[in-house]
Amino acid sequence: RYSAYNTAHDAVYDGWSEPLILAQIRDALLNPGQPTPPPTTTMADFVQHVTATDSTAMRAFWETELRGATGPQFPRVPSRDFLPTPSAMLNHFIPLPPTTQSLPFTLATLVRGAWALVASSHSQNPDVVFGETLTGRDIPLRGVASVVGPLIATVPIRVRVDRAAKVADYLAAIQRGVLGRAPYQHMGMQNIRRVSRNAQYACEAPAGLVIQPAPEYGVGAEMGFEIGDVVKEAVHFNPYPLMLACGIEKGGLRVCASFDSSLVGVETMGRVLAQLERVCLEIGRDLDRAVGEVPCVGAAELGQIWGWNREPPLCLGASGRLQVAGTVKTGSVFNPRAVVPWVCGLENPAVLAPIGCPGELWLEGAFLSGDDVVESPAWLLAGSEEHAGRAAKTQPTGDIVTLQEDGSLVFLGRKGENSSGQGYATDAAELEGHFQAYLPASVRAIATSTGSREAGMVVFLETPEGFSKETAIQVLQQAHIILGSTTTICAAIPADLVAALKRLDKFIQNSLASHLAPSAYVVLDKLPAQEHDVDRGLLQQLVSQLPENILTQLRDGLRKAWAANVATGPQTATTAAENILRSSWADILGLETHQIDTDDNFFRLGGDSVLAMKLVSRLRAQGHGLTVADIFRHMRLGDAAKVLKVDQFKVAEEKAVAQCTPSYPPLSLLSAVDKPQFVADNVRPKHMAALRHPRAPSYAYHTT
């Protein structure tokens, strides 16, 4: 009996080519001595096809495709520098009815559409982006299906969730989008991210998706090969905070989620997978209804919400007084409430918001009145599997809240009054929390929303007292008094403030979500005050009075000051390690050394995993020690310099040479009698050994 083991690195094969390899093994074992016919299409043909693709057209496609795709995504990460650690895994089976097979869309399209809708509910962003690993074989290359090799391609998938559109139109747009990306999918994520700043943000999407068709392993089974779990294998190397692998199986989908539990709790992830199941079933059930009418809340989650609100509010009796509702049973424990709170979708109050997702607070009560009262909405009448629905009056409050896992509510703001950055709800305090680390202590700064999706946030700063005008830098042609006020925008600002703003802006661009990036920094002679504090209401009014041409001048003025390195040049390297890294970064990334600051991020400057390996190799050749893992953990030059092991290999090599080299007396000091003996004892044996055993090539073969 013979045993055969087939192992291969994932750099030389993919899930599609694995059965092809097993078929070749089978044919070789069953038909010994017969030559295997050469493949009609090879990896060389595939490489030639990809290299022949118009690179300009690829760049243009991805630049257009990802323009503006910079909004918040699910799951939310603390910063762009965050390095995820997948620490948990959950499995979930989604049973699909037989009618799903007759839909005019592929199951992959159904999954993409369902996930985008779930992710949008959590991020409150209708513009969803996630990374997806595709087979890469839907290209116009004859025989591509038989190529043995890794043709998979990972690309950013963008789905615009239009809740007013019909489900059929929504899914059709997703399917067209995938077909439109096919000619450009092999550009590679590392190259797509270099197309534009928007593309870089999109390629940093925190969620990844892999959709695996059911593998046909008749070949492997008949030869007795034990086949691994292709769904779990797909998430084995997970670079995302959340990665979903969906296996298309008989009767449904098997979903495996690998995620960082510090960002998404295990209980939360369980609800998210149940939400995905609910949406998959609902969008395949009725293609003519609006996307916004598709409920996201899973059955168990809905039962939990109704469990908190199972008792109806107090009702009005015949006497006009509040009393216990007639549905409350005698002897039951009862917590009387005048109103019962519900959280409905922000975009569509006809559905309940999932736990943990922002929504609008609605109240259920008997004494509600007004034009906006809704009598017995459908979700209230429907109830849940465990709890019967009921008829009652409901009314929106305009409050934005989040329903927590314990049933409590967290107030987020008023509808229509949120601060906004690029049209997304933001917390100005989140941005202001970083000011102290970068701005001088004497400078006060306030972040304010412009109310415009395009303009986003504006940061107002107050001129520090007593600064020298001789060293001030001109950023505006002349001082400008804001219309309707006495507040003046300064034309010149201190040089140290220009330098501080450059460092602050670089941090925001490199580390925070794009919708938190200010569109302008406006330095005022004085921030408007109200009772010993900044008058934020007046600042909000001043924002609307800022002329666009003044904002443009301010932006251009600061950029010119930063580009000219006026008082803002690269931070002087204080250590040898920083100098070594700056020089190596410049060579690897194609930059000048003066363009790289100690707080610059390797990946923001165009680095990727391949260039990281080249950097490690270059440093090692110079005798310095740094690993690829170090580069990912310490992305900024200053941080990486702290873990760089300067001359690590030089010192080790010198020690090894010192240990291996015997101590000989100088030949010139030996007598004429001793010199022949020295040659016979020490030189001749090594010379003859080298002749007998020349260095062989470093190839290794292993046979059994």
ZIHU-V409043 format. One record per residue. N is the residue number from 0. RES is the residue in one small letter. SS is DSSP state (H for helix, E for strand, C for the rest). PSI is psi in degrees with one decimal (NA if undefined). OMEGA is omega in whole degrees, -180 to 180 (NA if undefined). Layout:
N:RES:SS:PSI:OMEGA
N:RES:SS:PSI:OMEGA
This chain:
0:r:C:138.2:-179
1:y:C:145.8:175
2:s:C:136.8:180
3:a:C:135.4:179
4:y:C:126.0:180
5:n:C:110.7:177
6:t:C:144.4:-179
7:a:C:148.8:177
8:h:C:146.4:-177
9:d:C:-1.8:175
10:a:C:-10.1:-177
11:v:C:-0.4:178
12:y:C:167.1:173
13:d:C:179.6:-176
14:g:H:-31.6:-179
15:w:H:-39.9:-174
16:s:H:-11.0:-179
17:e:H:-47.7:177
18:p:H:-31.2:178
19:l:H:-39.3:178
20:i:H:-44.2:180
21:l:H:-34.3:178
22:a:H:-38.1:178
23:q:H:-39.2:178
24:i:H:-43.0:180
25:r:H:-47.5:-178
26:d:H:-36.9:-180
27:a:H:-35.6:-179
28:l:H:-38.2:-177
29:l:H:-22.9:-178
30:n:C:65.2:-178
31:p:C:141.2:178
32:g:C:-17.5:179
33:q:C:128.2:-179
34:p:C:141.5:177
35:t:C:126.3:-179
36:p:C:139.7:-179
37:p:C:146.8:180
38:p:C:147.0:180
39:t:C:-30.7:180
40:t:C:134.7:-176
41:t:C:175.4:177
42:m:H:-32.4:179
43:a:H:-39.4:177
44:d:H:-40.4:179
45:f:H:-45.7:180
46:v:H:-41.0:179
47:q:H:-39.2:179
48:h:H:-43.6:-178
49:v:H:-44.1:-178
50:t:H:-21.7:179
51:a:C:-10.5:180
52:t:C:139.7:-178
53:d:C:109.8:-178
54:s:H:-33.4:178
55:t:H:-40.9:179
56:a:H:-37.6:178
57:m:H:-46.1:179
58:r:H:-42.5:-179
59:a:H:-40.1:-180
60:f:H:-50.5:-176
61:w:H:-30.5:176
62:e:H:-42.2:179
63:t:H:-42.6:-176
64:e:H:-37.2:-173
65:l:C:9.5:179
66:r:C:121.5:179
67:g:C:3.0:-178
68:a:C:66.1:-172
69:t:C:11.2:-176
70:g:C:174.6:180
71:p:C:144.3:-179
72:q:C:166.0:177
73:f:C:136.1:-3
74:p:C:154.6:-178
75:r:C:133.3:179
76:v:C:151.7:-177
77:p:C:-29.9:178
78:s:C:166.7:179
79:r:C:-20.3:180
80:d:C:-3.1:-174
81:f:C:131.3:178
82:l:C:107.3:-175
83:p:C:151.3:175
84:t:C:95.5:179
85:p:C:113.3:-173
86:s:C:-2.8:-178
87:a:E:156.3:180
88:m:E:135.9:178
89:l:E:145.6:176
90:n:E:145.3:-178
91:h:E:133.6:178
92:f:E:130.7:180
93:i:E:105.5:178
94:p:E:131.2:-180
95:l:C:134.8:179
96:p:C:157.1:180
97:p:H:-26.4:-178
98:t:H:-18.1:179
99:t:H:-32.8:-179
100:q:H:-22.2:-178
101:s:H:2.0:178
102:l:C:149.1:180
103:p:C:22.8:-179
104:f:C:154.6:178
105:t:C:159.3:177
106:l:H:-32.4:177
107:a:H:-40.4:177
108:t:H:-40.3:178
109:l:H:-44.0:-180
110:v:H:-44.6:180
111:r:H:-45.1:-179
112:g:H:-41.2:180
113:a:H:-44.6:-179
114:w:H:-40.0:179
115:a:H:-38.7:-180
116:l:H:-40.7:178
117:v:H:-47.5:-179
118:a:H:-37.8:179
119:s:H:-36.0:179
120:s:H:-34.3:-179
121:h:H:-35.0:-178
122:s:H:-14.5:-174
123:q:C:34.3:179
124:n:C:117.9:-179
125:p:C:-5.3:-179
126:d:E:92.3:-171
127:v:E:136.4:177
128:v:E:133.4:174
129:f:E:156.5:176
130:g:E:140.0:178
131:e:E:135.1:176
132:t:E:116.4:-176
133:l:E:163.8:179
134:t:C:-28.4:179
135:g:C:10.2:-175
136:r:C:3.3:177
137:d:C:59.4:180
138:i:C:156.3:-178
139:p:C:70.4:177
140:l:C:116.9:-177
141:r:C:130.8:178
142:g:C:13.2:-177
143:v:H:-27.3:-179
144:a:H:-20.3:-178
145:s:H:5.4:-179
146:v:C:127.2:177
147:v:C:108.4:-178
148:g:C:169.7:-178
149:p:C:103.2:178
150:l:C:1.6:-177
151:i:C:149.4:-180
152:a:E:131.2:177
153:t:E:125.6:-177
154:v:E:157.8:172
155:p:E:128.9:178
156:i:E:126.4:-180
157:r:E:126.5:180
158:v:E:121.5:177
159:r:E:115.0:-176
160:v:C:100.2:177
161:d:C:102.1:-175
162:r:C:-13.6:177
163:a:C:-14.8:-178
164:a:C:158.1:173
165:k:E:151.0:180
166:v:H:-40.4:-179
167:a:H:-43.3:180
168:d:H:-36.7:179
169:y:H:-48.2:-180
170:l:H:-35.1:179
171:a:H:-38.9:179
172:a:H:-38.4:179
173:i:H:-43.1:-179
174:q:H:-39.2:177
175:r:H:-37.7:-179
176:g:H:-41.5:179
177:v:H:-42.1:179
178:l:H:-36.1:180
179:g:H:-27.6:-180
180:r:H:-19.2:-172
181:a:H:-45.9:-178
182:p:H:-16.5:-174
183:y:H:8.7:-173
184:q:H:-24.3:-175
185:h:H:16.4:174
186:m:H:-29.3:178
187:g:C:132.8:-178
188:m:H:-36.4:-177
189:q:H:-25.3:177
190:n:H:-32.9:178
191:i:H:-40.1:-177
192:r:C:-17.2:179
193:r:C:-5.9:-176
194:v:C:-42.0:-178
195:s:C:169.1:177
196:r:H:-39.0:177
197:n:H:-39.8:179
198:a:H:-35.6:178
199:q:H:-43.9:176
200:y:H:-44.8:-177
201:a:H:-37.5:-179
202:c:C:-8.3:176
203:e:C:17.3:179
204:a:C:135.0:-174
205:p:C:-1.8:-179
206:a:E:141.0:177
207:g:E:151.8:-177
208:l:E:136.2:172
209:v:E:128.4:178
210:i:E:114.3:-175
211:q:E:119.6:172
212:p:C:156.8:180
213:a:C:120.7:-177
214:p:C:141.2:178
215:e:C:95.2:-173
216:y:C:37.5:175
217:g:H:-35.2:180
218:v:H:-52.3:-178
219:g:H:-37.1:-177
220:a:H:-42.8:-177
221:e:H:-22.5:178
222:m:C:-1.8:178
223:g:C:13.9:178
224:f:C:137.8:174
225:e:C:111.7:-175
226:i:C:135.9:180
227:g:C:172.5:179
228:d:C:107.4:-174
229:v:H:-28.0:180
230:v:H:-47.0:179
231:k:H:-32.6:177
232:e:H:-31.0:-178
233:a:H:-28.6:-179
234:v:C:9.8:-177
235:h:C:-41.5:176
236:f:C:86.8:-174
237:n:C:110.9:178
238:p:C:0.0:-174
239:y:C:156.4:168
240:p:C:-30.2:177
241:l:E:125.8:177
242:m:E:131.2:179
243:l:E:127.0:173
244:a:E:121.2:-177
245:c:E:118.4:178
246:g:E:121.9:179
247:i:E:112.7:-177
248:e:E:173.0:178
249:k:C:119.7:178
250:g:C:-2.8:178
251:g:E:-157.6:-178
252:l:E:136.1:172
253:r:E:120.7:-176
254:v:E:129.7:176
255:c:E:122.7:-179
256:a:E:122.8:173
257:s:E:125.7:-171
258:f:E:162.5:176
259:d:C:110.0:-175
260:s:C:-9.5:174
261:s:C:-18.4:178
262:l:C:-42.5:-180
263:v:C:115.7:180
264:g:C:157.0:-179
265:v:H:-42.9:180
266:e:H:-40.6:178
267:t:H:-41.9:-179
268:m:H:-35.1:176
269:g:H:-41.2:178
270:r:H:-37.9:-180
271:v:H:-42.0:179
272:l:H:-36.1:176
273:a:H:-36.0:176
274:q:H:-40.0:178
275:l:H:-40.5:177
276:e:H:-47.0:-178
277:r:H:-43.6:-178
278:v:H:-40.9:178
279:c:H:-42.7:-179
280:l:H:-40.6:-175
281:e:H:-41.6:-176
282:i:H:-23.4:176
283:g:H:-10.2:-176
284:r:H:-36.2:-176
285:d:C:104.6:-177
286:l:C:-10.6:-175
287:d:C:-11.2:-179
288:r:C:163.3:-178
289:a:E:148.9:179
290:v:H:-37.3:-179
291:g:H:-16.5:179
292:e:H:-3.6:-180
293:v:C:118.7:179
294:p:C:143.5:180
295:c:C:-18.9:-173
296:v:C:126.9:178
297:g:C:167.1:-176
298:a:H:-47.2:-179
299:a:H:-38.6:179
300:e:H:-41.4:178
301:l:H:-40.6:178
302:g:H:-35.6:178
303:q:H:-42.8:179
304:i:H:-44.9:180
305:w:H:-27.4:176
306:g:H:-36.3:177
307:w:H:-31.7:-174
308:n:C:27.9:-175
309:r:C:-31.9:179
310:e:C:129.4:180
311:p:C:161.7:178
312:p:C:167.5:176
313:l:C:143.8:-180
314:c:E:167.7:179
315:l:E:123.5:178
316:g:C:-177.8:-180
317:a:C:-28.6:-179
318:s:C:-3.7:-178
319:g:C:3.4:179
320:r:C:156.3:177
321:l:E:138.4:178
322:q:E:168.0:-180
323:v:C:137.8:180
324:a:C:150.9:-177
325:g:C:-15.7:-179
326:t:C:-9.6:179
327:v:C:126.7:-176
328:k:C:148.1:178
329:t:C:132.5:179
330:g:C:-7.2:180
331:s:C:149.7:176
332:v:C:128.4:-171
333:f:C:132.6:177
334:n:C:97.0:-174
335:p:C:130.0:178
336:r:C:137.3:179
337:a:C:-33.6:177
338:v:C:154.5:176
339:v:E:127.3:-178
340:p:E:140.3:174
341:w:E:150.3:178
342:v:E:115.9:-178
343:c:E:164.7:-178
344:g:C:142.2:179
345:l:C:-40.2:-179
346:e:C:-31.5:-178
347:n:C:102.9:-179
348:p:C:0.5:179
349:a:C:-5.8:177
350:v:C:151.6:177
351:l:E:145.8:177
352:a:C:142.0:177
353:p:C:159.4:176
354:i:C:133.0:180
355:g:C:-7.8:180
356:c:C:139.1:176
357:p:E:140.5:178
358:g:E:176.8:179
359:e:E:135.8:179
360:l:E:123.9:174
361:w:E:147.0:180
362:l:E:138.6:174
363:e:E:125.9:-178
364:g:C:159.9:-176
365:a:C:-26.6:-172
366:f:C:12.7:-179
367:l:C:145.9:180
368:s:C:162.1:180
369:g:C:168.7:-177
370:d:C:-21.9:-176
371:d:C:8.6:178
372:v:E:132.9:178
373:v:E:125.1:-178
374:e:E:115.4:173
375:s:C:72.3:176
376:p:C:159.3:-174
377:a:H:-39.5:-178
378:w:H:-28.4:179
379:l:H:-37.6:178
380:l:H:-31.0:-175
381:a:H:-34.1:-178
382:g:C:-147.2:179
383:s:C:-177.2:-179
384:e:C:-35.1:-177
385:e:C:-21.1:-173
386:h:C:130.7:180
387:a:C:146.5:177
388:g:C:176.0:180
389:r:C:161.5:177
390:a:C:133.7:180
391:a:C:165.0:176
392:k:E:142.5:175
393:t:E:156.1:-177
394:q:E:134.6:178
395:p:E:148.5:180
396:t:E:-19.4:-174
397:g:E:-2.0:178
398:d:E:135.0:175
399:i:E:123.5:-176
400:v:E:168.5:173
401:t:E:129.7:176
402:l:E:120.2:-177
403:q:C:171.7:-177
404:e:C:-20.7:179
405:d:C:7.0:179
406:g:C:-5.1:179
407:s:C:165.9:-179
408:l:E:138.9:175
409:v:E:123.5:-179
410:f:E:129.0:-179
411:l:E:-21.5:-179
412:g:E:-174.8:178
413:r:E:143.9:179
414:k:C:128.6:-180
415:g:C:-6.2:-179
416:e:C:9.2:-180
417:n:C:146.8:166
418:s:E:148.1:-175
419:s:E:134.8:173
420:g:E:116.7:-176
421:q:C:30.0:177
422:g:C:1.1:-178
423:y:E:143.5:180
424:a:E:128.6:-180
425:t:E:163.1:176
426:d:C:111.7:-178
427:a:H:-33.0:-179
428:a:H:-29.7:179
429:e:H:-41.4:178
430:l:H:-43.2:-178
431:e:H:-24.4:-179
432:g:C:-17.0:-179
433:h:C:-7.2:-175
434:f:H:-41.2:-173
435:q:H:-33.3:-177
436:a:H:-16.2:-174
437:y:H:-25.5:-177
438:l:C:150.4:176
439:p:C:149.1:-177
440:a:C:-25.8:-177
441:s:C:-4.4:-176
442:v:C:126.7:174
443:r:C:139.1:-177
444:a:E:142.6:-179
445:i:E:133.6:176
446:a:E:133.5:-177
447:t:E:141.0:178
448:s:E:140.9:176
449:t:C:-15.7:-176
450:g:C:-0.2:-180
451:s:C:135.7:180
452:r:C:-36.7:-177
453:e:C:-41.6:-174
454:a:C:-35.8:177
455:g:C:-128.7:-174
456:m:E:148.7:173
457:v:E:137.0:178
458:v:E:120.5:175
459:f:E:135.8:179
460:l:E:151.2:179
461:e:E:133.5:180
462:t:C:127.7:177
463:p:C:144.9:-178
464:e:C:143.3:172
465:g:C:18.0:180
466:f:C:152.3:-177
467:s:C:121.7:180
468:k:H:-18.2:-179
469:e:H:-31.5:180
470:t:H:5.4:-179
471:a:C:154.0:-179
472:i:E:130.2:-178
473:q:E:123.4:177
474:v:C:-4.3:-179
475:l:C:145.2:-177
476:q:C:-40.2:176
477:q:C:157.7:-180
478:a:C:146.6:-176
479:h:E:124.7:176
480:i:E:123.3:-179
481:i:C:132.4:-177
482:l:C:132.0:176
483:g:C:14.3:-180
484:s:C:175.9:176
485:t:C:6.7:-178
486:t:C:133.9:-176
487:t:E:135.0:172
488:i:E:125.0:-176
489:c:C:139.7:178
490:a:C:-30.3:179
491:a:E:141.5:-178
492:i:E:156.8:-177
493:p:C:145.6:-179
494:a:H:-38.7:-180
495:d:H:-27.9:176
496:l:H:-36.7:176
497:v:H:-44.2:179
498:a:H:-41.7:-180
499:a:H:-39.7:179
500:l:H:-34.1:177
501:k:H:-45.0:-180
502:r:H:-39.9:179
503:l:H:-46.2:-178
504:d:H:-38.8:178
505:k:H:-41.0:178
506:f:H:-45.3:-178
507:i:H:-45.8:-179
508:q:H:-37.2:-175
509:n:H:-26.1:-169
510:s:H:-29.3:-173
511:l:C:164.9:177
512:a:C:148.6:-173
513:s:H:-30.6:-178
514:h:H:-7.2:175
515:l:H:-7.5:-178
516:a:C:123.4:-180
517:p:E:145.5:175
518:s:E:-18.4:180
519:a:E:152.0:172
520:y:E:119.5:-175
521:v:E:116.0:-180
522:v:E:119.8:-179
523:l:E:158.1:175
524:d:C:-31.4:180
525:k:C:132.4:174
526:l:C:135.2:179
527:p:C:132.8:-175
528:a:E:155.6:177
529:q:E:110.9:-180
530:e:C:56.9:175
531:h:C:19.6:177
532:d:E:165.2:180
533:v:E:135.3:179
534:d:C:89.7:-177
535:r:H:-33.2:179
536:g:H:-42.1:179
537:l:H:-37.5:177
538:l:H:-39.3:179
539:q:H:-36.0:177
540:q:H:-38.4:-179
541:l:H:-33.3:-180
542:v:H:-43.1:-177
543:s:H:-15.5:-179
544:q:C:0.1:-178
545:l:C:119.1:178
546:p:C:142.5:-178
547:e:H:-35.0:-179
548:n:H:-30.1:177
549:i:H:-43.0:177
550:l:H:-40.3:179
551:t:H:-42.9:178
552:q:H:-41.8:180
553:l:H:-44.4:179
554:r:H:-46.7:-179
555:d:H:-39.9:-179
556:g:H:-43.3:179
557:l:H:-40.9:-180
558:r:H:-39.8:179
559:k:H:-40.1:179
560:a:H:-41.5:179
561:w:H:-43.3:-178
562:a:H:-32.8:-180
563:a:C:-4.9:-180
564:n:C:31.1:178
565:v:C:106.9:-179
566:a:C:13.0:-178
567:t:C:24.5:-178
568:g:C:173.7:-180
569:p:C:137.9:180
570:q:C:128.9:-176
571:t:C:129.4:179
572:a:C:130.7:-178
573:t:C:-7.1:-179
574:t:C:157.8:176
575:a:H:-35.1:-180
576:a:H:-40.0:179
577:e:H:-40.4:178
578:n:H:-41.7:180
579:i:H:-47.2:-178
580:l:H:-40.6:-179
581:r:H:-42.6:179
582:s:H:-42.2:-179
583:s:H:-40.7:176
584:w:H:-46.6:-177
585:a:H:-42.9:-180
586:d:H:-43.6:-177
587:i:H:-40.1:-174
588:l:H:-3.4:179
589:g:C:38.4:-179
590:l:C:168.2:171
591:e:C:148.5:-177
592:t:H:-33.2:-178
593:h:H:-9.6:178
594:q:H:-4.1:-173
595:i:C:119.6:176
596:d:C:164.6:179
597:t:C:-21.2:179
598:d:C:11.8:177
599:d:C:149.2:-178
600:n:E:128.5:-177
601:f:C:-42.4:-175
602:f:C:-28.7:177
603:r:C:-26.2:180
604:l:C:3.3:177
605:g:C:3.3:179
606:g:C:159.2:174
607:d:C:-175.0:-175
608:s:H:-35.6:179
609:v:H:-45.9:178
610:l:H:-29.5:176
611:a:H:-40.7:178
612:m:H:-38.4:177
613:k:H:-38.2:179
614:l:H:-44.6:179
615:v:H:-43.0:-180
616:s:H:-41.2:-180
617:r:H:-44.6:180
618:l:H:-39.3:180
619:r:H:-39.5:178
620:a:H:-27.5:178
621:q:C:-4.4:179
622:g:C:7.8:-176
623:h:C:150.4:-176
624:g:E:123.9:175
625:l:C:135.6:-179
626:t:C:162.8:176
627:v:H:-39.6:178
628:a:H:-37.7:177
629:d:H:-41.1:-178
630:i:H:-38.9:180
631:f:H:-34.9:180
632:r:H:-30.0:-177
633:h:C:82.1:-171
634:m:C:-26.8:-179
635:r:E:147.3:-175
636:l:H:-45.4:-179
637:g:H:-38.2:179
638:d:H:-40.8:180
639:a:H:-34.3:180
640:a:H:-28.9:-178
641:k:H:-23.5:-180
642:v:H:-1.8:177
643:l:C:129.5:179
644:k:E:92.7:-177
645:v:C:130.9:177
646:d:C:25.5:-179
647:q:H:-46.4:-175
648:f:H:-27.6:175
649:k:H:-46.8:180
650:v:H:-43.0:-180
651:a:H:-40.2:-180
652:e:H:-40.7:179
653:e:H:-39.6:178
654:k:H:-42.2:-179
655:a:H:-41.6:179
656:v:H:-41.4:-180
657:a:H:-37.0:-179
658:q:H:-31.7:-175
659:c:H:-19.1:-176
660:t:C:116.1:178
661:p:C:156.7:-179
662:s:C:113.6:179
663:y:C:146.8:172
664:p:C:149.7:177
665:p:C:135.0:-178
666:l:H:-32.5:-177
667:s:H:-20.9:-179
668:l:H:-8.3:180
669:l:C:148.7:178
670:s:C:166.6:179
671:a:H:-29.4:179
672:v:H:-36.7:-175
673:d:H:-25.3:-175
674:k:H:-45.9:178
675:p:H:-35.0:179
676:q:H:-38.1:179
677:f:H:-42.2:179
678:v:H:-41.7:-179
679:a:H:-35.0:-176
680:d:H:-32.5:-169
681:n:H:-37.6:-174
682:v:H:-51.2:-175
683:r:H:-42.7:-180
684:p:H:-42.6:-179
685:k:H:-37.1:180
686:h:H:-43.7:-180
687:m:H:-35.8:178
688:a:H:-39.6:179
689:a:H:-35.0:179
690:l:H:-39.8:-179
691:r:H:-32.1:-175
692:h:C:72.4:177
693:p:C:154.1:-177
694:r:C:124.9:-178
695:a:C:155.5:175
696:p:C:148.2:-175
697:s:C:56.8:175
698:y:C:146.9:180
699:a:C:136.9:177
700:y:C:146.3:179
701:h:C:122.8:179
702:t:C:153.0:177
703:t:C:NA:NA
